[in-house]
Amino acid sequence: MMLKKEIVVDFSIECILDDIEVLAQKLRSVSFAFVPREGNRAAHSVAKYVFKEGRSFSWDCIGPEFLFNLLAKDVNLSIRL
């Protein structure tokens, strides 16, 4: 007998995942990869900053100053020589 597992997903996350699925279907080729927090400090820092501020956060061409060093570290960690 096979048991069905039910997964409970937060509604807001479900909407985001649905958007990702729709966008991915429009691309000719797409792949997703898990990147641990240590390998993507910039994304983690932005999420942490926005959560702490409790408001939406956006920028045009130049990102916030605190991101520049983190982006450089992320790039250096992801490049394999």
N, C-alpha and C positions, 0 to 999 in steps of 0.2 A: 504494500500500500504506500502510495506516495503522499507525503505531507506537503501542503501548500504553505509557504512562508509568506507572511504579510510584512511588507516594509512600510513603515510610517515615515513620510517625508513632509517636512515643513512646507506649507503652501507657497511661501515666497521663493523657496529654493526650487520647488517644482516648476514654477513659472519661468525661472531663469533657465532651468534645464530644458524646458520645452523650447524656449527661444534659441538655445544653442543647437538643439536638434534641427530646428527649421533652417537655421543659417548653415549648418553643416551639410544639409541635403542640397543646398544651392551651389556648393563648391564641387569642383571636379575631383579633388583629392583632399582629404583632411585626416589628420591623426591627432590623438590626444595622448598626453603622457603625464604621469604623476611626477611632480617635482616637490621634494620635501622643502619645508620652510627654510632650511639652511641654504638651499640653492636658489631661493627666490625671495630674498629679504626685501626687495623693493615692493613687491605686491603685498607682502605681509605688513610692511610698515604703512602703506597707504590704507589698507583695510583697518589697521589698528588706529591710525590717526582719525579716519572718518568716524569710526565707532566712538572714539573718545570725544570728538567734537559734537557728535549727535546731530549732524546735518549733512546735506549733500555737499560734495566737493568736486570741483571741476577746474580745469585750466585749459588755455588755448595752446600756444606754441611752446612756451617755456614752462617746465614743470616746477614744482616747489623745490626750494633750495636743498631741503633735507634729503631729497632723492638722488642727487647727482653722485655722491660717493657710493651709495648703496647700489645704484645701477652699474657703476664701474665694477664693483665687487661681484655682482651677479654675472656680468659678462665674462669676467676673468674666470669664474668658477665653471661656466658652461663651455668654455673653449678648451678643447682637448688637443694638445699638440702631439 
